[in-house]
């Protein structure tokens, strides 16, 4: 990633913003808006290391000033039109991450063709302010406030009674590896939801209660999250929290793809309205049941179609000898960052210079298909939590006065 442009300090009253300043700002901004200068990238062992710049880049049409400012050193060639093009394009990136025009209104609202008080030369404070705003996108690169939800692209139900563990694999297919990168880098997520038909014996009800704790599980660039009415702390819930980059290991073809666990949820921890932590789980003899999610990926050919495989495993309680009789359904889809702003958006003027509206253009969403149907088998054990018939019943809350270890092992 290029270094943030060095602030320009006004050394005397007529100090001017020069072509080299503005051109470097656009190069810096393009590291997020388009692609890092070291890209595009290939799917290889560096995918998971985080040692290069592949986690930057939204795959947009390169930002540019037209005509490109040029001239000899120290020439005064940056105009109001030049600086406003830069402002509008940076604002398009800011607006993609947050629906808040005031995030940049102090720039566009004051400095535009409609405000003749601004004349050449361009103030250094204005240039420095734009650089500061562009730099905020380094930490906000995965943030998105405008998205299309398509949460039911694929749905598969298992209706047979089962007693061991149960697993299924859904495949999310992208045109190529860099298209997948751009999707996740700009805030895209894969979405999973588990549900179970009502009814059945007590052995069924525990799974129903676990599924009801979630709205959906979303897999992002580096982490996953649980979307529900309650704010779940995934790392405390699961002990592991990974995403597209951190949860996919590369294996050199023709070696088989490797599945990595990114979430292993069985004990639920959440933060209440008073910012106090409480622990909740289905407190019963079936309390080692877990939802385990794993990721893997491959390419059909180098540089060709890129597939992300999501394996969902339901780990059955080690002590359970009863069959699960109610149908279980996995529904998969995605959260696709949408094109913004649209021309009719009331804030579009902040992203407009002259007759040009600068927009973030949505990335292609993956195609979701069934890779491996539900299969019953033995896929690993869940942590067995101690339970006694004299303990509290279903959905017992325990405040954070008890340590995690004490709580998980029933020693209090």
N, C-alpha and C positions, 0 to 999 in steps of 0.2 A: 504494500500500500504506500502510495506517495505520501511524503510529509505534508502536513497542512501548510498552506502558503504563509510565509513570514509576514507579520503585520507590517504595513508600510507606514512609516512615521514621517510626518510633515516637517521637513527641516527648515522650510521657509514658506512664505505666504503663497508662492506660485508653484509649489511642488505638485507634480502631476502623476496620475496613474498612467502607466505605460503599457504597451502591448504585451510585454513579457509577463507583467503582473496578471492581466486578465487571462491570457492564454494558459498560464500555469494553473489558475483557479479552475478553468474548464477541464483541464487534464485531471486535476485532483477530483473534481466532482464526478467525472466519467468513470472513475474507479468503482463507484457504487452504482451510478445510473446505468452505465453500459457494461463494461467488463474491465477488470484490472489489466494493465498493460502487459502483464506476464501471462494472461490468458489468450485463447480459451484453454481448457484443461481436459485431460483424459482421465478416465476411470482407472486408477492405479493405487498402489500402496499408500500414496500421499493423501488419498481421500480422507482418511481418518486421523492423520497426524496433526493437522492444523498448523503445519509449518509453512504453508504457502498462502496465496491470496484467493484461493478458490471460493472462500466463503463470502466474498464480495462480488457484486455484479448482478444487476437486475435484468440484463439483456435488452435494454432499451436502445432505440436509435441514438447514436452518439450525440451528446450535447455539443453545440457549436455556435460560434458567433458568425454572422453573415453580414458583410464580408469579413473574413478573418483579419483581425487587427495585425498590421505588420509595419515594419519601418526600421530605420536605424536606431541604435541605442539612444535612450534619453529623448526620443521623439514623442511629442504630445499628440497621440492619435486615438486615444480612447474617448469615445463620444457618449452622449446621453443614450443614444440608441444601443450602443455596445453594452453599456452597463445594465440597461433595462432588459436586454435579451438574457444576460446572465442571471439577473434577479428572477425573471419569470421562469427560467428553467430550474433554478434551485428551488423555487417555490413549488414547482410541480412535484419534486421529490419530497419536500416537507409535507405537502398536502396528502400525498400517498400514505404517509405514516400516521398522520393525525388530522382529523377533521376540525381544524382550528386555524382559521385565516389570520388570527391575531399573532400566530407564531411568526409571521413575516410581514404583517401589515405595516409595521413601522418602517419597513423599507419601501415596499411598492406604493403604499399610500402617500408617501412624502416625495418620492422621486419618480416621476413619470412625465410624459409629454404634456400632461394636463397641468403641470406645475412649472411654469416658466421661470420661477425663481432659481431653479437649478440650471446653471450654465456651465460650460466648459471653463476650467478643467474640473474633472470629477473629484469630489472630496475624498481624501484618503480614508476618513472615518466610514464612509459608505462602503468602500471596497472591503475594509476590514470586517465590517458587520456581515457582509455576504459570506466571507470566508468562515466566520464563526458559525453561521447558520448551516453552511455545507458540512462543517465538521461534526455537527450534532448527529448526522446520519451515520457516522461510524458506529456509534453505540446503538442507534435505532434502526439498523439495516434490516432486521427481521420484523420490525413493527409495521402493522398495516391496519388502517381504519376504514378501508373500503374493500369489501369482499363479497363474492357470490358464494352462497352456500348450496352445495349440491351433495347432500348427505346420504342419498340412497341410490347410488349408481349400481350397486350390486347387493343382492340379498340372498342368503342361503340358510335354509332351515334343516335341522336334524330332528327327525320325529321318532326315531326308534328309541326304546328304552336303553340306557347305558349305565355302567357301573364303574368302569375304570376311569381313565382320563379321556378327554375329547379334544381334537385339534382340527384346524382348518387353515388353509393358506389362500389369501386373496392377493392378486398380482396387479400392481399399478404400473402401467406402461407409458413411458415418455418417448418422444421422437428420438432423442439422444441424451447423452449424459449432461451436456451443458444446458439443455432445455430443462432437465430436472433440477440442476443447480439454480438456474434463474427462478424457477418456480418456488423453491424453498428459500432462496436468498431474499426474495421480495415478500416473504411472509406467508407463502402457501403452506397448507397443512393437509395431511391425510386424516380422514375421520372414520372412526369405528364406533359402532354401538351394538351392545349385546342386549337381548331381551329374551324373556321366557314366558310362555303361556301360563296364565293363572291356574291355580288348582293343584291337585296332587297331594301326596303325603308330606309329612314334615321334612323328610330328606330333600324334597324339591324346594321347599319354601326358603331355605337358606340361600340357594343360588338366586332365587327371585329377589331376595332382599339385597344381595350383593349387587346385582345388576341395577336395581333401583337406586343405588347410591350414585350412579353415573347418569349424565345425559349422554355424553359421548367422550371418547378418548381421542385427542388430537395429537398427531405426530408432526413436529416441526423440524427446523433445520438442525438444531442441536439438542433439543429437549422435547418431551411430550408433556401434555397437561390433561387434566380431567375437567370437562365442562359440565357443571351442574349448578343447582341452586346454592350449594355449599362450596366454599373455597377449600379444595383439597390441597394439602401439601404433598405433592407426588413423591418427593424424595423420602419423606418420612413414612408415607403410605407403602412405598414399594421397596425402598432400599437401593433403587437404581432408577435413573431418569436420563434417557438418551434419545437421540433423534437421527435424522438423515445422515449427518456427518459422523456423529459420535457412536452410532449404533450399527453401522454397516462396515464390515471388514472385507477387504479385497482379497480374492484368492486367484492366483495366476492360472488361467485356463491351461489344460482342461480340468484342473482340480475342481471339485464340486463347490458350490457356493456355501458359505458359512453363515449360520443363523446366530445372531447375538441377541441376548435378552435386553430389552430396553425398558420394560416395566414388569413388575412382579407383585401385583397388588393383592393383599389379603387382609391386612390391618389398616384401617382408615384413620388418618389424622387430619383434623381440620381446624381452621382458625375462626372463632366466633366473632360476633359484633364488637366484643370488648377486647379484641386482639389477644384473647387467652386461648391456649391450645387445649383441645380435648381429644381423647382417643375413642373411636367407636369401631366396634366390629360385631359381627353376628355371633353373639356369645352363646355357644352351644357345643354339643359334642362333635359338630361338623366344622369346627373352627379352623382347620388347616386348609380349607379350600382357597384356591388362588386363581386369579386371572393373570396369565403369563403371556407377554407379547414379545415377539422376536422379529428382527429384520435381517434381510439378506438382499443382494442385488447381483445382476449380471447384465452383460451385453450380448445381443445376438451375434454381432461382429464388432471388431474395434471401431468405435465411432458410430455404430449403428444403434438400433432400438435399445433403450435402456429400461430394465425392469426392476422395480422394487417389490420384494415379496414380504408380506406381513403375515406372520404365523400367529394365530391366536390359540392358546392352549388353556383349557379349563382343567386345573389340577384338582382331582377329587380327593376328599378327605381320606387319609390312610386308614381310619377306623371304620369307614362307612361300608356296610355290606348290603345296603338297599339300592335298588335301581332308581335312576332318575327317569321319570316317565313323561314329563311335559316337554313339548317341542322347544328347542333353543334356536334362536336366529342371530346371525351376524349380518349387520347392515354396514356397508362401506361406501365412502364417498370422499369428498375433498372440500377444502376451503380455498377458493381461487381469488387472489387479489384482483380486483376489477379495474377497468379503465376509469381513470379519474384525472382531472375533472371532466364532466360532460359539458358540452356547449351551453346547456340550459342551467348549469350550476350557478347559483347566485354569487359564488366566489370566483368564478372563472376569470374575472378581470385581473386577479392577482397572478395568474399564470399566462397572461396574454401580453404580447408586445406587438404593436401594430395590428395586423390582421392574423397573426399567428397565435394559436392556442397551443401551449405546450402541455402534453398529457403523459401520464404513465399509462402504457398500453398493457392490458392483461396478458399474462403468459398462458401458453397452452396448458390445459388441465390434462391429467393422466387419464387413460382408459382403464377402467377397473373390471377385471375378469376373475373367474374362479380358476385357481391353479390346482389346488388339491381339496377335494370335498371333505366334509366332516369324517374323521376316522377315530374310532375308539381304540385306545391302547394305553401303554404305560409311558408317560413323558416326563417323569421326575416327580419328586415329592415336594409337598408344601410343608412349611414349618408347623409342627404340631404344638398348639397352644394348650396348656393345662386347663382342665375344666372339671368341675365337680357339680353334682346335681343340686347342691345347696347354694351355688353361686347365683347371682342375679340372672335374669332371663335375657331374652333377645334384645339386642341394641342397647348394651350397657355403656354408659358414659363414665369416663374416668378423667379427672382433671390432671393437668401436667404436674401436680405435686408428686405424683408417682413417676419414677424413672421409666424410660422406655423399656429397659431390660426387665424391670420388676413387673411392669404391666404385661408385657408380651408373654411372660412365663408364669403369670398368675401367682406371684409370690406376695402380693398384697391383697 
